[in-house]
Each structure stands twice: as structure tokens, then as C-alpha cells.
């Protein structure tokens, strides 16, 4: 009996052909699922851009107002890694006049800068009349990253916390429009975004060693955030919390907060400038929630 006549061989060949067909179908299904996901993402991005555009037009009016009245404006973007700060800054500045805004993201200080007054290298980046400066992380590095990872001494941290409110009060007294945004993200969402950075070759450059350790130090960052909000959110310079689980909602509402900080001319009254209370939270409200969490975990609230 030849192989062609052997029923076991025939069954084996049919099984192989069937397995090949199944594998091909599974690949087709996976490709189709990926294509549908990409289509949904593309549609979502188009919708987001359309919803942002009217408010980006308003940002141009705000910018013109600052130029016409020779006013200065500073916006701080703070928050945990992968909280959506950079993406929001890109949407804020997308259509702005490049001559009248700057995005400042300072790196590690040099030895010379470490010997200077702590605020000095930030002050050197402050706006002139008619200009907006957006800080992608700011002097609050000392209250968060530096404090958590031991990049500053306890004394340096204490000096900063004692002095920053007076520094900001003087800033506002001197006529600078000052907005402090803190982007808040959950631990689970941060991990999902880190995993995406790790797996996507186009995003891997975003994943730093500090990012890798951020999840391990989650509770330390939470404590630092609590003390920062408690001691540095003042009448002159309050913190505004932006819930950033949904990046599109966070971006839109952050823009609304910025627009509402300036009484500029020709505001489009047909637009809804009221921030979503589920997304935009005053620091006092955030602290009440954090106080409750601290009590439940047995921590002091002072």
C-alpha cells in the first residue's frame, strides 16, 4: 500500500491543510481587527481635532490680546509621567504664532546651575511682554521627582517648599498671568501607557529610566503630590487638577482653563467655556479626596 492509499497519511495531510487554512483565517481576523482599531483611532482623532479647533481659534485671540496689551503669561504643566502633558501642550500651541510663545522643558541642571539660586534657571526662561511660556515640568520638579528619587537633599526640599509660594506671589503681583495645571492619571492607566511605549517602536524614545521606576514609587509620588498641593496651592497661584484618563477630554478642558484665565476681546459666546467638573477639579476638592484616602490607609492628613 502506497502513502497515497494509507488513510492515516491522507488524514494527516488533510489536517495540515486545515491547520494552514485556520492559521490563515486567524491572521486575516487579526489583521481585520487591527484595521478596525486603526480606523476607530483615526475617526477619534478627526473628531478630537474638530472639537478642539474652535477653542484653538480662541487661543489665537488670547495670544493677540497679550501682544496688544504687552502682558506676560506662564502656564505650568505638571503631573506624573505619561499623564498627557506633552500631548496637551502640542494641541495648545498647534496654531499659535511661534514668535510669541515658547515651550520650555529644562533638562538636568549643570553643576554651575546647581550652585545658583534654585529658581534662577527658570526665571531666565520667563516671558517678555506679549509672550506665553509653557513649562513642560517646572520648578516643581523639586517637590516631586527630585524629592522622590533623592536628587535633592531634605534641606533643599524644605527651603523650596517654604519659599515657592512667596516667589509665585511676587510673580503674580508683577502682572504675570499664571496658571498651574496638574495632570492626574490612575496607576492602571499609567501602566497601560508605559506598556504601549515599550511595545511601540515609534514611542520607545519616550520611555526613560525614571518612567520604569514610576510605578514602583507610585505611593511616594502620591505623598509628594499631597504635600505639594496642600502647601503650594494658594489664592494667588492655585493648582487646577486635570483628570487625564481620557486624553481628548483632558486636552479640551485644559485649553478651557487657560482661556478662562484671561479676559480677552472678541470671545466667541456661542462656545461652551465651562470646564467639565468630572475632568477639571480644584485643588481643595482633590485634597479632600486625598485626605479621605489617607485616613483609610492610616496616614495623618497634616
C-alpha positions in Angstrom: 0.0 0.0 0.0 1.4 3.4 -1.0 1.3 6.6 1.1 -1.5 7.8 -1.1 -3.6 4.8 -0.1 -2.7 5.0 3.6 -5.8 6.5 5.3 -3.6 7.8 8.2 -1.4 9.7 5.7 -4.5 11.1 4.0 -6.0 12.3 7.3 -2.6 13.8 8.3 -2.4 15.8 5.0 -6.0 17.0 5.4 -5.2 18.0 8.9 -2.2 20.0 7.8 -4.2 21.7 5.0 -7.0 22.5 7.5 -4.5 23.9 10.0 -3.0 26.1 7.3 -6.4 27.4 6.4 -7.2 28.1 10.1 -3.9 29.9 10.6 -4.5 32.0 7.5 -8.0 32.8 8.7 -6.8 33.7 12.2 -4.2 36.0 10.6 -6.9 37.6 8.5 -9.1 38.1 11.5 -6.2 39.6 13.4 -5.4 41.9 10.5 -9.0 42.9 10.2 -9.2 43.6 14.0 -6.1 45.8 13.7 -7.5 47.6 10.7 -10.8 48.3 12.5 -8.9 49.5 15.6 -6.8 51.9 13.4 -10.0 53.1 11.7 -11.6 53.8 15.1 -8.5 55.7 16.2 -8.4 57.7 13.0 -12.1 58.7 13.4 -11.5 59.5 17.0 -8.6 61.8 16.2 -10.6 63.6 13.5 -13.4 64.2 15.9 -11.0 65.4 18.6 -9.3 67.8 16.2 -12.7 69.2 15.1 -13.8 69.7 18.7 -10.6 71.5 19.6 -10.4 73.8 16.6 -12.9 76.4 17.8 -11.0 76.7 21.1 -7.7 76.8 19.3 -9.1 79.9 17.4 -9.8 81.4 20.8 -6.2 80.7 21.9 -5.1 82.9 19.0 -7.4 85.7 20.2 -5.9 85.3 23.7 -2.4 85.5 22.2 -3.3 88.6 20.3 -4.7 90.2 23.5 -1.4 89.5 25.3 0.5 91.1 22.4 -1.8 94.1 22.2 -1.6 94.8 26.0 2.0 93.7 26.4 1.0 91.1 29.0 3.0 88.1 30.1 1.7 84.6 30.7 3.1 81.4 32.2 1.4 78.0 32.2 2.9 75.1 34.2 2.2 71.6 33.1 2.9 69.2 35.9 1.9 65.6 36.7 3.1 62.1 36.7 4.9 60.6 33.8 2.6 59.6 30.9 -0.2 61.8 32.3 -0.7 63.6 28.9 1.2 66.9 29.5 3.2 66.8 26.2 0.2 66.0 24.0 -1.8 68.8 25.6 1.0 71.3 25.0 1.1 70.3 21.4 -2.6 71.0 21.0 -2.4 74.3 22.8 0.4 75.6 20.6 -0.6 74.0 17.3 -1.8 77.1 15.6 -0.2 79.8 17.7 2.1 82.5 16.4 5.6 81.0 17.0 7.1 84.4 17.6 5.1 84.9 20.7 5.2 81.6 22.6 7.8 79.2 23.9 7.7 75.7 25.3 10.3 75.2 28.0 11.4 71.7 29.1 14.6 72.1 31.0 16.9 69.1 31.5 19.1 68.1 34.4 20.8 71.1 35.9 24.5 71.6 35.3 27.0 71.8 38.2 27.0 75.6 37.7 23.2 75.8 37.9 23.2 73.6 41.0 25.3 76.3 42.7 22.8 79.1 41.8 19.6 80.2 43.4 17.2 77.3 42.6 14.7 79.4 40.7 17.4 81.2 38.6 17.4 79.0 35.6 13.6 79.1 35.4 13.5 82.8 35.8 15.9 83.1 32.8 13.1 81.5 30.7 10.3 83.8 31.8 8.2 85.6 29.1 8.6 89.1 27.9 5.6 91.4 27.2 3.2 89.8 24.8 4.6 86.3 25.2 3.3 83.0 26.6 5.8 80.5 28.1 4.5 76.9 28.7 6.7 74.9 31.1 6.7 71.2 30.4 7.6 70.5 34.0 8.8 73.4 36.1 10.4 74.3 39.4 8.0 71.8 41.0 10.5 69.1 39.9 11.9 69.7 43.3 8.6 69.0 45.1 8.0 65.8 43.1 10.7 63.9 41.1 13.8 65.3 42.9 12.2 64.7 46.3 11.1 61.1 45.5 14.3 60.0 43.9 16.7 61.8 46.3 18.0 64.2 43.6 17.9 66.9 46.2 18.6 67.0 50.0 15.9 67.2 52.6 17.0 70.7 53.4 16.8 71.8 49.7 13.3 70.4 49.6 12.3 72.2 52.8 13.8 75.5 51.6 11.9 75.2 48.3 8.5 74.4 50.0 9.0 77.4 52.3 10.0 79.8 49.5 7.9 78.9 46.4 4.6 80.5 47.5 6.3 83.8 48.1 8.1 83.5 44.7 4.8 82.9 42.9 3.0 85.7 44.8 5.6 88.2 43.6 5.3 86.8 40.1 1.5 87.4 40.1 1.9 90.8 41.8 4.2 91.9 39.0 1.4 91.4 36.5 2.2 87.9 35.1 -0.9 85.8 34.3 -0.1 82.5 36.0 -1.8 79.1 35.5 -0.8 75.8 37.3 -2.1 72.6 35.8 -1.6 69.2 37.4 -2.4 66.2 35.2 -3.7 63.3 37.2 -3.8 59.7 35.9 -4.5 56.4 37.6 -1.8 53.8 38.3 -3.5 51.4 35.9 -3.7 53.9 33.1 -0.1 55.0 33.6 1.0 51.3 33.3 -1.1 50.8 30.1 0.6 53.9 28.6 4.1 52.7 29.7 3.4 49.3 28.1 2.4 51.0 24.9 5.6 53.0 24.9 7.6 49.8 25.5 5.9 47.9 22.7 5.7 50.6 20.0 9.0 51.4 18.2 7.7 54.9 17.5 7.1 55.6 21.2 10.0 53.8 22.8 12.1 57.0 23.0 9.5 58.3 25.4 10.3 55.6 28.0 13.0 56.7 30.4 14.6 55.0 33.4 12.6 57.3 35.6 9.4 56.1 33.8 10.3 52.5 34.5 10.6 53.2 38.3 7.5 55.4 38.4 5.1 52.5 39.1 7.3 51.2 41.9 7.3 54.7 43.5 3.6 55.3 43.0 2.8 55.8 46.7 5.8 58.1 47.1 4.7 60.3 44.3 1.2 60.3 45.8 2.5 61.6 49.1 4.6 64.2 47.4 1.6 65.4 45.3 -0.4 65.6 48.5 2.1 67.8 50.3 2.7 69.9 47.2 -1.0 70.7 46.7 -1.5 71.3 50.4 1.3 73.8 50.8 1.6 75.4 47.4 -2.0 75.9 46.2 -2.7 79.5 47.2 -5.2 82.2 46.4 -2.6 83.9 44.2 -1.5 80.7 42.5 -4.0 77.9 42.8 -3.5 74.4 41.4 -6.0 73.1 38.9 -6.3 69.3 38.6 -6.9 67.8 35.1 -8.2 64.3 35.1 -6.4 62.7 32.1 -7.8 59.2 31.8 -9.3 60.4 28.5 -6.6 62.4 26.7 -9.1 64.2 24.3 -11.2 65.4 27.3 -8.1 66.4 29.2 -6.8 68.4 26.3 -10.1 70.2 25.6 -10.7 71.1 29.3 -7.1 72.2 29.9 -7.5 74.7 27.0 -10.7 75.9 28.5 -8.9 76.6 31.8 -6.2 78.5 30.0 -8.8 80.6 28.1 -10.8 81.3 31.2 -7.7 82.8 32.9 -7.6 85.8 30.5 -10.4 88.3 29.8 -9.5 88.7 26.1 -11.5 90.6 23.5 -14.0 89.1 20.9 -14.7 85.9 22.8 -17.0 83.6 20.9 -20.0 83.5 23.1 -21.5 80.6 21.2 -18.9 78.2 22.6 -19.2 76.4 26.0 -16.2 77.6 28.0 -17.4 75.8 31.2 -14.9 73.0 32.1 -16.3 69.6 32.8 -16.4 69.2 36.6 -15.5 65.5 36.1 -12.3 66.5 34.4 -11.3 69.8 36.0 -11.1 69.7 39.8 -9.9 72.5 42.2 -7.0 71.6 44.4 -9.2 71.9 47.5 -11.5 69.2 46.2 -8.6 67.0 45.3 -7.2 67.4 48.7 -10.5 66.3 50.3 -10.4 63.1 48.3 -6.8 62.5 49.2 -7.5 63.2 52.9 -10.1 60.5 52.8 -7.7 58.1 51.2 -5.0 58.9 53.7 -7.4 58.3 56.6 -8.5 55.0 55.2 -4.8 53.9 54.9 -4.0 55.1 58.4 -2.0 58.2 57.5 -2.1 61.6 59.0 -3.8 64.4 57.0 -1.4 67.2 58.1 
